[in-house]
Amino acid sequence: MKLNISFPATGCQKLIEVDDERKLRTFYEKRMATEVAADALGEEWKGYVVRISGGNDKQGFPMKQGVLTHGRVRLLLKKAQICAGLHCGCQSECSQFGHREKRGEGYSRTH
């Protein structure tokens, strides 16, 4: 499992890959926005507390806060709610190819 650990105040980000199931048990069955002690990841993470802010399953489907199920569900959302995670002040449209920003007549890909 890959863990992306970041500290937004400084912009520091670290991607670690953990294969040991014993180390990952502390993250299982937790909800988003839950704070978890990172001591189980190893000596370098002793004393750190991390907050679960998102994730994807093996097929790439993202988590959404407020959906309290263990499996995948279909949600009825408005178009504006789908793009809520994208923080831009522009008029935007989500498609299966990613986030696109409207500019004049055509579209330019932003990701």
C-alpha positions as CSV (number, residue, x, y, z in Angstrom):
1,M,0.0,0.0,0.0
2,K,1.3,3.5,-0.8
3,L,0.9,6.2,1.8
4,N,1.2,9.8,0.8
5,I,2.0,11.8,3.9
6,S,2.1,15.6,3.6
7,F,2.4,18.7,5.8
8,P,0.6,21.5,4.0
9,A,2.0,24.3,6.1
10,T,5.5,23.7,4.6
11,G,4.5,22.0,1.4
12,C,6.6,18.9,2.4
13,Q,5.3,15.6,1.0
14,K,6.6,12.0,1.3
15,L,5.3,8.9,-0.5
16,I,6.1,5.7,1.3
17,E,5.2,2.1,0.3
18,V,4.4,-0.3,3.1
19,D,4.1,-4.0,2.5
20,D,3.8,-5.3,6.1
21,E,0.2,-5.9,7.0
22,R,1.0,-5.5,10.8
23,K,2.0,-1.9,10.1
24,L,-1.1,-1.1,8.1
25,R,-3.6,-2.5,10.6
26,T,-3.8,0.8,12.4
27,F,-5.2,2.4,9.3
28,Y,-7.9,-0.3,8.6
29,E,-11.5,0.3,9.5
30,K,-11.0,4.0,10.1
31,R,-13.1,6.8,8.8
32,M,-11.9,9.8,6.9
33,A,-10.7,12.8,9.1
34,T,-9.7,10.3,11.9
35,E,-6.4,11.1,13.5
36,V,-4.2,8.0,13.9
37,A,-0.8,7.6,15.6
38,A,1.9,6.9,13.0
39,D,4.1,4.9,15.5
40,A,3.3,1.6,13.7
41,L,5.0,2.8,10.5
42,G,8.4,2.6,12.1
43,E,11.0,4.4,14.2
44,E,11.1,7.5,12.0
45,W,7.4,8.1,12.6
46,K,7.4,7.8,16.4
47,G,5.4,10.6,18.0
48,Y,3.6,11.7,14.8
49,V,-0.1,11.8,14.4
50,V,-1.6,11.7,10.9
51,R,-5.1,12.5,9.7
52,I,-6.8,10.3,7.1
53,S,-7.9,12.7,4.3
54,G,-8.7,10.4,1.4
55,G,-7.7,7.4,-0.6
56,N,-8.6,5.1,-3.5
57,D,-9.4,1.4,-3.7
58,K,-7.5,-1.0,-6.0
59,Q,-9.6,0.0,-9.0
60,G,-8.9,3.7,-8.5
61,F,-12.3,4.8,-7.2
62,P,-11.9,7.6,-4.6
63,M,-13.3,7.9,-1.1
64,K,-15.9,10.6,-0.3
65,Q,-16.4,11.8,3.3
66,G,-19.9,11.2,4.7
67,V,-20.5,7.9,2.8
68,L,-20.7,5.4,5.7
69,T,-20.5,2.1,3.9
70,H,-17.7,-0.4,3.4
71,G,-18.4,-1.1,-0.3
72,R,-18.8,1.0,-3.4
73,V,-22.0,2.8,-3.9
74,R,-23.6,5.0,-6.6
75,L,-24.4,8.5,-5.5
76,L,-26.8,11.0,-7.1
77,L,-24.8,14.3,-7.2
78,K,-25.1,17.5,-9.0
79,K,-22.4,18.5,-11.4
80,A,-21.0,21.1,-9.0
81,Q,-20.7,18.6,-6.2
82,I,-18.6,16.2,-8.3
83,C,-16.0,18.9,-8.8
84,A,-16.1,20.1,-5.2
85,G,-12.6,18.7,-4.6
86,L,-11.1,20.9,-7.3
87,H,-10.2,24.3,-5.9
88,C,-10.4,26.7,-8.8
89,G,-12.5,29.7,-9.2
90,C,-13.2,29.0,-12.9
91,Q,-16.2,27.6,-14.6
92,S,-15.3,23.9,-14.9
93,E,-16.6,20.6,-16.1
94,C,-15.7,17.1,-15.0
95,S,-15.4,14.3,-17.6
96,Q,-14.1,10.8,-17.6
97,F,-10.7,12.2,-18.8
98,G,-10.2,14.4,-15.8
99,H,-10.9,18.1,-14.9
100,R,-11.2,20.4,-17.8
101,E,-11.3,24.2,-17.7
102,K,-13.5,26.1,-20.1
103,R,-11.6,28.7,-22.1
104,G,-13.5,30.4,-25.0
105,E,-14.8,27.8,-27.4
106,G,-12.5,24.9,-26.7
107,Y,-11.3,23.1,-23.6
108,S,-7.8,23.0,-22.2
109,R,-6.7,20.1,-20.0
110,T,-5.5,21.3,-16.5
111,H,-4.3,18.0,-15.1
